[in-house]
Amino acid sequence: MTYPQDAITIQNIINGAASSTEVISITPSTILGINISQENLASNTDVECNGENILTNFAKTTEFILLNKICNTPVIIKKTGNDKAQIIITYVPYNITLSTSTAAKIYNGFTGGEIVISLLLFWIFSFLIFNFIVEKFIGFFNKRK
Protein backbone atom coordinates (compact mmCIF):
# COMPACT_ATOMS: atom_id res chain seq x y z
CA MET A 1 0.00 0.00 0.00
CA THR A 2 1.40 3.36 -0.98
CA TYR A 3 0.05 6.56 0.49
CA PRO A 4 -0.16 9.84 -1.40
CA GLN A 5 3.04 11.89 -1.26
CA ASP A 6 1.38 14.57 0.86
CA ALA A 7 0.01 12.20 3.52
CA ILE A 8 0.53 13.44 7.08
CA THR A 9 0.96 11.20 10.12
CA ILE A 10 0.27 12.64 13.55
CA GLN A 11 0.69 11.14 16.99
CA ASN A 12 -1.21 12.21 20.06
CA ILE A 13 -0.73 10.89 23.59
CA ILE A 14 -3.57 11.44 26.06
CA ASN A 15 -2.81 11.04 29.78
CA GLY A 16 -5.05 10.95 32.79
CA ALA A 17 -8.77 11.21 33.27
CA ALA A 18 -11.47 11.37 30.63
CA SER A 19 -10.88 13.99 27.98
CA SER A 20 -11.87 15.18 24.54
CA THR A 21 -9.21 16.46 22.12
CA GLU A 22 -9.45 17.91 18.63
CA VAL A 23 -6.58 16.40 16.63
CA ILE A 24 -7.32 17.44 13.04
CA SER A 25 -8.94 20.82 12.55
CA ILE A 26 -8.49 21.00 8.75
CA THR A 27 -11.73 20.36 6.88
CA PRO A 28 -12.31 18.57 4.67
CA SER A 29 -9.73 15.88 5.34
CA THR A 30 -9.46 12.20 4.49
CA ILE A 31 -8.35 9.77 7.19
CA LEU A 32 -6.31 6.97 5.62
CA GLY A 33 -5.51 4.93 8.74
CA ILE A 34 -5.66 4.89 12.55
CA ASN A 35 -3.77 3.03 15.30
CA ILE A 36 -4.70 3.23 18.98
CA SER A 37 -2.54 1.84 21.80
CA GLN A 38 -3.56 1.91 25.45
CA GLU A 39 -1.41 1.43 28.50
CA ASN A 40 -3.83 -0.72 30.54
CA LEU A 41 -7.40 -1.96 30.41
CA ALA A 42 -9.20 0.83 32.27
CA SER A 43 -9.94 3.15 29.32
CA ASN A 44 -11.90 3.34 26.10
CA THR A 45 -10.96 5.62 23.22
CA ASP A 46 -13.23 6.88 20.42
CA VAL A 47 -12.30 8.70 17.21
CA GLU A 48 -15.12 10.83 15.80
CA CYS A 49 -15.74 12.88 12.68
CA ASN A 50 -18.88 14.12 10.94
CA GLY A 51 -20.68 13.60 14.24
CA GLU A 52 -20.22 9.83 14.11
CA ASN A 53 -17.86 7.41 15.76
CA ILE A 54 -15.43 5.99 13.16
CA LEU A 55 -13.31 3.85 15.49
CA THR A 56 -13.70 2.63 19.07
CA ASN A 57 -10.94 1.05 21.08
CA PHE A 58 -12.34 -0.96 24.00
CA ALA A 59 -9.62 -1.28 26.68
CA LYS A 60 -7.02 -2.80 24.36
CA THR A 61 -4.71 -2.00 21.49
CA THR A 62 -6.19 -1.63 18.01
CA GLU A 63 -3.68 -2.43 15.29
CA PHE A 64 -3.34 -0.01 12.37
CA ILE A 65 -6.61 -0.02 10.46
CA LEU A 66 -6.81 1.26 6.90
CA LEU A 67 -9.69 3.65 6.33
CA ASN A 68 -10.72 6.00 3.59
CA LYS A 69 -12.99 8.23 5.65
CA ILE A 70 -13.75 11.76 4.46
CA CYS A 71 -14.27 14.13 7.40
CA ASN A 72 -16.07 17.41 6.83
CA THR A 73 -15.80 18.34 10.51
CA PRO A 74 -12.79 18.38 12.84
CA VAL A 75 -11.57 14.97 14.04
CA ILE A 76 -12.06 14.54 17.79
CA ILE A 77 -10.63 11.91 20.14
CA LYS A 78 -12.68 11.09 23.26
CA LYS A 79 -11.10 9.00 26.00
CA THR A 80 -12.68 7.63 29.16
CA GLY A 81 -10.76 6.27 32.13
CA ASN A 82 -7.34 7.04 33.60
CA ASP A 83 -5.03 5.08 31.30
CA LYS A 84 -2.59 6.59 28.86
CA ALA A 85 -3.61 6.28 25.20
CA GLN A 86 -1.52 6.83 22.08
CA ILE A 87 -3.32 7.60 18.83
CA ILE A 88 -1.58 7.61 15.44
CA ILE A 89 -3.57 8.98 12.48
CA THR A 90 -2.47 9.18 8.86
CA TYR A 91 -4.49 11.62 6.75
CA VAL A 92 -4.44 14.04 3.83
CA PRO A 93 -5.76 17.59 4.30
CA TYR A 94 -8.38 17.40 1.53
CA ASN A 95 -11.20 15.25 0.19
CA ILE A 96 -9.29 12.56 -1.69
CA THR A 97 -12.27 11.58 -3.85
CA LEU A 98 -12.43 15.08 -5.38
CA SER A 99 -8.71 15.41 -6.04
CA THR A 100 -7.52 15.26 -9.65
CA SER A 101 -3.84 15.02 -8.72
CA THR A 102 -2.12 11.69 -9.32
CA ALA A 103 -0.16 12.32 -6.11
CA ALA A 104 -3.45 11.98 -4.23
CA LYS A 105 -4.24 8.50 -5.48
CA ILE A 106 -3.66 5.47 -3.28
CA TYR A 107 -1.98 2.65 -5.13
CA ASN A 108 -2.63 -0.82 -3.83
CA GLY A 109 -0.93 -3.37 -6.02
CA PHE A 110 2.17 -4.09 -8.05
CA THR A 111 4.00 -1.93 -10.56
CA GLY A 112 5.15 -3.33 -13.89
CA GLY A 113 8.75 -3.56 -12.69
CA GLU A 114 7.74 -5.52 -9.59
CA ILE A 115 5.82 -8.01 -11.74
CA VAL A 116 8.77 -8.53 -14.11
CA ILE A 117 11.21 -9.02 -11.21
CA SER A 118 8.82 -11.44 -9.49
CA LEU A 119 8.40 -13.44 -12.69
CA LEU A 120 12.17 -13.64 -13.24
CA LEU A 121 12.76 -14.75 -9.65
CA PHE A 122 10.03 -17.36 -9.99
CA TRP A 123 11.70 -18.84 -13.09
CA ILE A 124 15.17 -18.77 -11.51
CA PHE A 125 14.02 -20.52 -8.33
CA SER A 126 11.94 -23.01 -10.32
CA PHE A 127 15.01 -23.90 -12.42
CA LEU A 128 17.20 -24.27 -9.32
CA ILE A 129 14.69 -26.51 -7.54
CA PHE A 130 14.11 -28.63 -10.65
CA ASN A 131 17.88 -28.93 -11.22
CA PHE A 132 18.43 -29.96 -7.58
CA ILE A 133 15.75 -32.66 -7.80
CA VAL A 134 17.09 -34.00 -11.11
CA GLU A 135 20.68 -34.15 -9.82
CA LYS A 136 19.58 -36.01 -6.66
CA PHE A 137 17.69 -38.63 -8.70
CA ILE A 138 20.48 -39.04 -11.27
CA GLY A 139 23.03 -39.33 -8.47
CA PHE A 140 20.81 -41.88 -6.72
CA PHE A 141 20.47 -43.99 -9.87
CA ASN A 142 24.22 -43.74 -10.68
CA LYS A 143 25.12 -45.02 -7.19
CA ARG A 144 22.83 -48.05 -7.62
CA LYS A 145 24.65 -49.22 -10.77
Residue, then its C-alpha position, 0 to 999 in steps of 0.5 A: m500500500t502506498y500513500p499519497q506523497d502529501a500524507i501526514t501522520i500525527q501522533n497524540i498521547i492522552n494522559g489521565a482522566a477522561s478527555s476530549t481532544e481535537v486532533i485534526s482541525i483541517t476540513p475537509s480531510t481524508i483519514l487513511g488509517i488509525n492506530i490506537s494503543q492503550e497502557n492498561l485496560a481501564s480506558n476506552t478511546d473513540v475517534e469521531c468525525n462528521g458527528e459519528n464514531i469511526l473507530t472505538n478502542f475498548a480497553k485494548t490495542t487496536e492495530f493499524i486499520l486502513l480507512n478512507k474516511i472523508c471528514n467534513t468536521p474536525v476529528i475529535i478523540k474522546k477518552t474515558g478512564n485514567d489510562k494513557a492512550q496513544i493515537i496515530i492517524t495518517y491523513v491528507p488535508y483534503n477530500i481525496t475523492l475530489s482530487t484530480s492530482t495523481a499524487a493523491k491516489i492510493y496505489n494498492g498493487f504491483t507496478g510493472g517492474e515488480i511483476v517482471i522481477s517477481l516473474l524472473l525470480f520465480w523462473i530462476f528458483s523453479f530452475l534451481i529446484f528442478n535442477f536440484i531434484v534431477e541431480k539427486f535422482i540421477g546421483f541416486f540412480n548412478k550409485r545403484k549401478 
